[in-house]
Each structure stands twice: as structure tokens, then as C-alpha cells.
Amino acid sequence: LSVLITACSKATTPQQLPSETVNITLNTDPRTPVVGNNELIFDIQDANGQPLLGAKVEISADHTDMSGMIMSGLATEQENGKYAITADFSMSGTWKITVTVQKDNLDFKKDFQMTIP
């Protein structure tokens, strides 16, 4: 299952917890991101290295050179701590991908930089 990121923005500032609270890695399909549809796959583990299950994972993407090019949406839980969302990148360049993970008392945010050739 994938969800298309829609162009909307929500201004929230989650509490930033220590980086060792959650470990997040980002992979894409295709492996090298392209202009157009890309699946963003986030592997999320807790401080003990166990998959984080049942979390709310919100993703936003912001083109760093073009003001107003912001997309956001909820990633869909796959299995074993993996969450995925389909993003339609409308142009090449550098995008800031922000991941917000919420579960129980956890409210964690991490940024990634992604370059689309």
C-alpha cells in the first residue's frame, strides 16, 4: 500500500527527543530518485533496535530552492517497522524530507536531504 503525498502544510513543532530514541533510515524505489513518482520507504527502530510498530509517521517534503513547493502526508505501515509513502517530485534539485514519528509518549522528528537529478 502506498499513499500519495498531497500539497498541503501543517505547522507543528514536535518535541525533539535524543537521537538515540529512534533510528530512521530512508530508502527509495527507484533506488536513485527521479522526477515523478518515487516510493519513500522508512525503516524505523526503537532505541533497542527493535522495529517500531503501530506508529503515526508523517512525511513532508520541501524543495530547498523553490519556496512553496511543500508536500505532506501519512506513511502507511508495511511490516517490521517499515513505513512507505509515494511522493510525486515535480522537479529536480534538493528536497528536505522531514519524518515525524508519534506513538504513545514518543514524538520524534528527523530531516533527510534528497537530491533528484
C-alpha positions in Angstrom: 0.0 0.0 0.0 1.2 3.5 -0.8 -0.3 6.9 -0.2 0.3 9.9 -2.5 1.7 12.9 -0.7 -0.6 15.9 -1.2 0.4 19.5 -1.4 -0.6 20.9 2.0 1.3 22.0 5.0 0.7 21.7 8.8 2.7 23.8 11.1 3.6 21.8 14.2 6.7 21.6 16.3 7.1 18.2 17.9 9.4 17.8 20.9 12.8 16.7 19.7 13.9 13.7 21.7 17.6 12.5 21.9 18.7 11.0 18.6 19.2 7.5 20.1 15.4 7.3 20.9 14.6 6.3 17.4 16.7 5.2 14.4 15.3 6.0 11.0 16.7 5.1 7.6 15.4 6.2 4.2 15.4 4.1 1.0 13.7 4.9 -2.3 12.2 3.0 -5.1 13.6 3.6 -7.7 17.0 3.4 -5.8 18.1 6.7 -7.4 15.1 9.2 -7.0 13.6 10.7 -10.2 11.3 13.5 -11.2 7.8 12.0 -10.8 6.6 9.2 -8.5 9.0 7.7 -6.0 8.3 5.3 -3.1 9.9 6.6 0.1 10.5 3.7 2.5 11.4 4.4 6.1 12.8 1.7 8.4 12.1 2.8 12.0 13.6 1.1 15.0 13.4 1.9 18.7 16.4 2.6 21.0 16.8 -1.2 21.4 17.0 -1.8 17.6 13.5 -3.3 17.5 11.0 -2.4 14.8 8.7 0.4 15.9 5.2 -0.9 15.2 1.9 1.0 15.2 3.3 4.5 15.0 1.9 7.5 13.2 4.5 8.5 10.6 4.0 11.9 8.9 6.2 12.9 6.0 6.8 16.3 4.5 8.9 17.2 1.5 10.1 20.7 0.8 12.1 21.8 -2.3 15.1 23.8 -0.8 15.4 26.2 -3.7 11.7 26.8 -4.6 9.6 28.4 -1.9 6.1 27.0 -1.6 6.9 23.5 -3.1 5.8 21.6 0.0 4.1 18.1 0.1 3.0 16.2 3.1 1.1 13.0 4.0 1.0 10.0 6.3 3.1 7.0 5.5 1.4 3.6 5.5 2.8 0.9 7.9 4.1 -2.1 5.9 5.8 -4.7 8.2 8.7 -5.0 10.6 8.9 -1.3 11.3 8.8 -0.2 7.7 6.5 2.7 6.6 6.1 3.8 3.0 4.6 6.7 1.0 4.6 7.6 -2.6 5.9 11.1 -3.4 5.5 12.9 -6.7 8.5 15.1 -7.0 7.7 17.7 -9.6 11.2 18.9 -10.3 14.9 18.1 -9.9 17.0 19.6 -7.1 17.4 19.2 -3.4 14.5 18.3 -1.3 14.3 18.3 2.5 12.4 15.2 3.8 11.0 15.6 7.3 9.8 12.5 9.2 7.7 12.9 12.3 7.1 9.7 14.3 4.4 9.6 17.0 3.5 6.8 19.3 2.3 6.9 22.9 4.7 9.5 24.6 7.1 9.4 21.6 7.2 12.5 19.4 10.4 12.4 17.3 11.4 14.3 14.2 14.3 13.7 11.7 15.3 15.5 8.5 16.9 14.0 5.4 18.3 15.7 2.3 17.5 14.1 -1.0 18.8 15.2 -4.4 16.8 14.4 -7.5 19.0 14.6 -10.7 
